[in-house]
């Protein structure tokens, strides 16, 4: 949930990756990673005939929940699948462990199962991931959101604050006498716990579905940049909010 400036005229790339990852999962189930956008050469019927060339349409099938944005998304999907093929296959392989669990939790909250893709986009399934903005864990949850949704968390210093603290520490010249003290246990950050963080993320998304008229793309955008920025963008474009 990294805070970013949200433009009402340009949808975040993560939204289009959401489209593609859902479609990728369907393609893999069908047993094919073949690039169907390239031209295929046909063998000539005889030595006298010339070989023919045909162009096949992409075998992209959009889920019902994402219909209505196919034309705008297709070009990005084709480019991404060509340039990041290895990444997509690697992500799909990792998803086999996490997606079924996430789907079950999203289902309990009556949320579209496509939202599980946020796991891949936010942290690449890395529970120890920490962003520059201080978002932590599988779902990249900020301190404020962790507190709001009842997760135990270890507060993250912002980059500027961390630099100041390190500078202040290095400027100390007075030696400190060593004392024997018991080590305090490292506090737990539940954002790194898959089940607890996924339940919190599902509750957050459920609240956003109520705020944003159950619009999946706006829900994804709000997860990425904050619901306040989405509301501001909606206001600028004249779209009413529920």
C-alpha positions as CSV (number, residue, x, y, z in Angstrom):
1,X,0.0,0.0,0.0
2,X,2.6,2.5,-1.1
3,X,1.4,6.1,-1.2
4,X,1.8,7.5,-4.7
5,X,0.3,10.2,-6.8
6,X,-2.7,8.8,-8.7
7,X,-3.5,10.3,-12.1
8,X,-7.2,10.1,-13.1
9,X,-6.2,9.9,-16.7
10,X,-3.7,7.0,-16.5
11,X,-4.3,3.6,-14.9
12,X,-1.4,2.2,-12.9
13,X,0.7,-0.5,-14.7
14,X,0.0,-2.8,-11.8
15,X,-3.6,-2.8,-12.8
16,X,-2.8,-4.1,-16.3
17,X,-0.4,-6.7,-14.8
18,X,-3.4,-7.8,-12.7
19,X,-5.2,-8.4,-16.0
20,X,-2.3,-10.3,-17.4
21,X,-1.6,-12.5,-14.4
22,X,-5.2,-13.7,-14.3
23,X,-5.1,-14.5,-18.0
24,X,-1.7,-16.2,-17.6
25,X,-3.1,-18.5,-15.0
26,X,-5.9,-19.5,-17.4
27,X,-3.4,-20.1,-20.2
28,X,-1.2,-22.3,-18.1
29,X,-4.2,-24.4,-17.1
30,X,-4.8,-24.9,-20.8
31,X,-1.2,-26.2,-21.0
32,X,0.3,-23.5,-23.3
33,X,2.9,-20.8,-23.0
34,X,3.1,-20.5,-26.8
35,X,3.3,-17.0,-28.2
36,X,0.3,-16.9,-30.5
37,X,0.8,-13.3,-31.6
38,X,3.7,-14.2,-34.0
39,X,3.3,-15.2,-37.6
40,X,3.4,-18.9,-38.4
41,X,5.0,-20.3,-41.7
42,X,3.0,-22.9,-43.5
43,X,4.7,-25.7,-45.5
44,X,4.0,-25.5,-49.2
45,X,1.7,-28.1,-50.6
46,X,4.2,-28.9,-53.4
47,X,7.6,-27.8,-54.6
48,X,6.0,-25.4,-57.1
49,X,3.9,-23.6,-54.4
50,X,5.1,-20.8,-52.3
51,X,4.9,-21.1,-48.5
52,X,2.1,-19.1,-47.0
53,X,2.0,-16.9,-44.0
54,X,-0.8,-16.4,-41.5
55,X,-1.3,-14.3,-38.4
56,X,-3.2,-15.8,-35.5
57,X,-5.1,-13.7,-33.0
58,X,-3.8,-13.7,-29.4
59,X,-5.5,-16.4,-27.4
60,X,-6.4,-14.0,-24.6
61,X,-9.7,-14.7,-22.8
62,X,-10.7,-12.0,-20.2
63,X,-12.5,-13.1,-17.1
64,X,-16.1,-11.8,-16.8
65,X,-15.1,-9.7,-13.8
66,X,-12.6,-7.8,-15.9
67,X,-14.7,-7.3,-19.1
68,X,-15.0,-3.8,-20.6
69,X,-11.3,-2.9,-20.6
70,X,-10.0,-5.4,-23.1
71,X,-9.0,-3.0,-25.9
72,X,-7.0,-0.8,-23.6
73,X,-5.3,-3.6,-21.8
74,X,-4.4,-5.9,-24.7
75,X,-1.4,-4.0,-26.1
76,X,0.2,-3.8,-22.7
77,X,-0.5,-7.5,-22.1
78,X,1.2,-8.4,-25.4
79,X,4.3,-6.3,-24.7
80,X,4.6,-7.5,-21.1
81,X,4.2,-11.2,-22.1
82,X,7.0,-10.8,-24.7
83,X,9.5,-8.8,-22.6
84,X,8.9,-10.4,-19.2
85,X,8.2,-14.0,-20.2
86,X,10.7,-15.6,-17.7
87,X,9.4,-13.4,-14.9
88,X,5.8,-14.5,-15.6
89,X,6.7,-18.2,-15.6
90,X,8.7,-17.8,-12.4
91,X,5.8,-15.9,-10.7
92,X,3.3,-18.5,-11.8
93,X,5.5,-21.3,-10.4
94,X,5.7,-19.5,-7.0
95,X,2.0,-18.8,-7.0
96,X,1.0,-22.5,-6.8
97,X,1.9,-22.4,-3.1
98,X,0.2,-19.2,-2.1
99,X,-2.8,-18.6,-4.5
100,X,-5.0,-21.4,-3.2
101,X,-4.7,-20.1,0.4
102,X,-5.3,-16.5,-0.6
103,X,-8.3,-17.5,-2.8
104,X,-9.9,-19.3,0.2
105,X,-9.6,-16.2,2.4
106,X,-10.8,-13.8,-0.3
107,X,-13.8,-16.1,-0.9
108,X,-14.7,-15.9,2.8
109,X,-14.9,-12.1,2.4
110,X,-17.0,-12.4,-0.9
111,X,-14.1,-10.8,-2.8
112,X,-13.1,-11.6,-6.4
113,X,-10.4,-14.3,-6.5
114,X,-8.5,-12.2,-9.1
115,X,-7.3,-10.0,-6.2
116,X,-4.9,-12.7,-5.1
117,X,-2.6,-11.4,-7.9
118,X,-1.8,-8.5,-5.6
119,X,0.4,-10.9,-3.7
120,X,2.7,-11.2,-6.7
121,X,2.6,-7.6,-7.5
122,X,3.2,-6.3,-4.0
123,X,5.9,-8.6,-2.7
124,X,6.6,-11.4,-5.2
125,X,5.4,-13.7,-2.4
126,X,8.3,-12.5,-0.1
127,X,7.0,-12.2,3.5
128,X,10.2,-10.3,4.5
129,X,9.9,-7.7,1.8
130,X,10.1,-4.1,3.1
131,X,9.6,-1.1,0.7
132,X,11.3,2.2,0.8
133,X,8.1,3.7,2.0
134,X,8.0,1.3,4.9
135,X,5.4,-1.2,3.6
136,X,6.0,-4.7,5.0
137,X,5.3,-8.3,4.3
138,X,3.4,-10.4,1.8
139,X,0.8,-7.7,1.2
140,X,3.1,-4.7,1.7
141,X,1.0,-3.2,4.5
142,X,1.9,0.2,5.9
143,X,2.2,0.9,9.7
144,X,-1.1,2.9,9.8
145,X,-3.1,0.2,8.0
146,X,-1.6,-2.5,10.2
147,X,-2.7,-0.6,13.3
148,X,-6.2,0.0,11.8
149,X,-6.7,-3.6,11.1
150,X,-5.4,-5.0,14.3
151,X,-2.1,-6.5,13.2
152,X,0.9,-6.5,15.5
153,X,3.7,-4.6,13.8
154,X,7.2,-3.2,14.2
155,X,7.1,0.5,13.3
156,X,9.2,1.3,10.2
157,X,11.3,4.4,10.1
158,X,11.0,6.4,7.0
159,X,14.1,6.7,4.9
160,X,14.9,10.3,5.9
161,X,14.3,9.5,9.6
162,X,16.6,6.4,9.4
163,X,19.4,8.5,7.9
164,X,19.1,11.1,10.6
165,X,19.2,8.5,13.3
166,X,22.3,6.8,11.8
167,X,24.0,10.2,11.5
168,X,23.2,11.1,15.0
169,X,24.6,7.7,16.2
170,X,27.8,8.1,14.3
171,X,28.4,11.6,15.7
172,X,28.5,10.3,19.3
173,X,32.1,10.2,20.5
174,X,31.7,9.3,24.2
175,X,32.4,5.6,24.7
176,X,29.7,3.7,26.4
177,X,30.6,1.2,29.0
178,X,29.6,-2.3,28.1
179,X,26.9,-3.8,30.3
180,X,25.6,-7.3,30.5
181,X,21.9,-7.2,29.7
182,X,19.4,-9.8,28.7
183,X,18.4,-9.7,25.1
184,X,14.9,-8.7,24.6
185,X,12.9,-11.0,22.2
186,X,12.5,-9.5,18.7
187,X,8.9,-8.2,18.4
188,X,6.7,-10.0,16.0
189,X,5.5,-8.3,12.9
190,X,2.3,-10.0,11.8
191,X,2.5,-8.5,8.3
192,X,5.1,-11.2,7.7
193,X,2.6,-13.9,8.7
194,X,0.8,-15.1,5.6
195,X,-2.6,-16.0,7.1
196,X,-2.9,-13.0,9.4
197,X,-1.7,-10.5,6.8
198,X,-4.0,-12.0,4.1
199,X,-7.0,-11.7,6.4
200,X,-6.1,-8.1,7.1
201,X,-5.6,-7.4,3.4
202,X,-9.0,-9.0,2.6
203,X,-10.7,-6.8,5.2
204,X,-9.1,-3.8,3.8
205,X,-10.2,-4.7,0.2
206,X,-13.7,-5.4,1.5
207,X,-13.9,-1.9,2.9
208,X,-12.6,-0.5,-0.3
209,X,-15.2,-2.4,-2.3
210,X,-17.9,-0.7,-0.2
211,X,-16.2,2.7,-0.7
212,X,-15.7,2.3,-4.4
213,X,-19.0,0.7,-5.6
214,X,-17.3,-2.7,-5.9
215,X,-15.2,-1.5,-8.9
216,X,-12.3,-3.9,-9.1
217,X,-9.9,-1.6,-10.9
218,X,-10.5,1.2,-8.5
219,X,-10.0,-1.2,-5.6
220,X,-6.7,-2.2,-7.0
221,X,-5.7,1.4,-7.6
222,X,-6.6,2.3,-4.0
223,X,-4.5,-0.6,-2.7
224,X,-1.6,0.8,-4.6
225,X,-1.9,4.5,-3.9
226,X,-4.5,4.9,-1.1
227,X,-8.2,5.4,-1.3
228,X,-7.9,9.1,-0.7
229,X,-5.9,9.6,-3.9
230,X,-8.5,7.5,-5.8
231,X,-11.3,9.7,-4.4
232,X,-9.4,12.8,-5.4
233,X,-9.0,11.5,-8.9
234,X,-12.7,10.5,-9.1
235,X,-13.6,14.1,-8.1
236,X,-11.4,15.6,-10.8
237,X,-13.0,13.4,-13.4
238,X,-16.5,14.0,-12.2
239,X,-17.1,10.4,-11.1
240,X,-19.3,10.2,-8.0
241,X,-18.3,8.1,-5.0
242,X,-20.5,5.9,-2.9
